[in-house]
Amino acid sequence: MSRAILLSHQKVCGKVGGWVALMDETASVAVLNPFTNSHIMLPPARKHVVAASSETMVMVDGKYAVQNAF
């Protein structure tokens, strides 16, 4: 997956050690290394992750989504 595709529907939600954490409207998180264009998709968010989020999350079809996303 190209960096442009990763960034088109996601927003930055954190960074550490050269990696940028990106979240989309379904609360799916990927980490991207913009220097190497490496990326890793992380498992779906669980309740404890949603509770720690600064975004308002809602349950849709058994998955969390960001309310009023993007």
N, C-alpha and C positions, 0 to 999 in steps of 0.2 A: 504494500500500500504506500503510495507516495505521501510526502509531507503535506502537499497541497490538499489532498483528500482528507488527511487526518485533521488539518486545521480548519477546513471549511465549515464543519458543523460542531466544532468544539471550542471551549474557552479554557484559558489557563486557570488552573486552580491551585497550583503550587510548583515549587522547583527545589531540587536538591542535587548536589554533586554533578552538575552539568546536564541533568535530566529535567524535563518540563512535564508536569502532570496536566493532562487535558481531560475535561469532562464534557460529554455531550448531553443532549436533552433527555436521554433515558438513564442518566446517571452512570453510564459506562465510562470507565476511566482507562486511559492509555498513558504510557510514559514515552516521551520522545527525546532522543538526544539530537539536538539540532545540528551538532557538529559532524556527526557520522550518519545522520538520517536513520539511525536504528530506532525501532519502536517496539513496545511490548503492550499487548492488551491485557488488562487486569481482570480478575473475576468480577462478576456483578456485585454491586453494593449490597450489604446486609444491614440490618437494623442499626447496629452500633456505628457503622460508617455514616449512615444517613443522619443519625443523632448528632454526630460531630460536624456535619456539614453546615456551612453558613447559608446554604440555599434552602428554600422551602421545597420539601419533597412530598410527593403524593404517590400512592400505590395505583398502578394502572396495569390491568391484566397480569397481576402477580409480580410485576417488576416496578421498581421505583423510577420516577421521572421527576425532573425539575419543573416545579410549578411556574407557569409563565416563562417558559424557556426561550431564551434568545429572542 
